[in-house]
Amino acid sequence: MHQARVIYQRLGEVLERAGCDFSDVVATREFITTTDRYRETAAVRREFFSDPFPAATGVIVAGLLRAGVVIELEAVAALR
């Protein structure tokens, strides 16, 4: 899913600026407007994270602020 890949790439940029990377992420929360193609989103997530995966919560919402957006990501990283 293109939107998922873009947000994970942007998350990588934010993490890098903070001096960390995906291995420092301990939890994520994905807000989605539909479960259609959600398996593709999970596959994209696995491209960026590896075992042990961070805790993850998926939340289905009625809509997001920007038209056409189907996923929004929140992540928590623990700096070591």
C-alpha positions, 0 to 999 in steps of 0.5 A, spaced: 500 500 500 503 506 497 500 510 503 503 506 508 510 505 505 510 513 504 508 514 512 514 509 514 519 512 510 517 519 513 517 515 520 524 513 518 526 520 516 524 523 523 527 517 527 534 519 523 533 526 525 532 524 532 538 519 532 535 513 532 532 508 527 526 503 527 529 498 532 528 503 537 521 504 536 517 500 542 510 501 540 506 503 534 498 505 533 495 505 526 489 509 525 485 506 518 479 508 515 478 501 512 480 494 513 480 493 505 488 491 503 490 491 510 494 485 509 498 489 504 499 494 510 502 489 514 506 487 509 509 494 508 510 494 516 514 488 516 519 491 511 521 496 516 521 493 522 524 486 524 523 481 530 522 483 535 517 487 533 514 493 537 507 493 540 502 495 535 495 497 535 490 498 530 484 503 530 479 503 525 476 510 525 470 513 521 475 518 517 482 522 517 483 529 516 485 529 509 481 527 504 483 520 501 488 518 507 486 511 509 492 510 514 495 515 519 501 512 524 503 514 531 510 511 533 513 511 540 521 510 540 525 509 546 532 512 546 538 508 549 
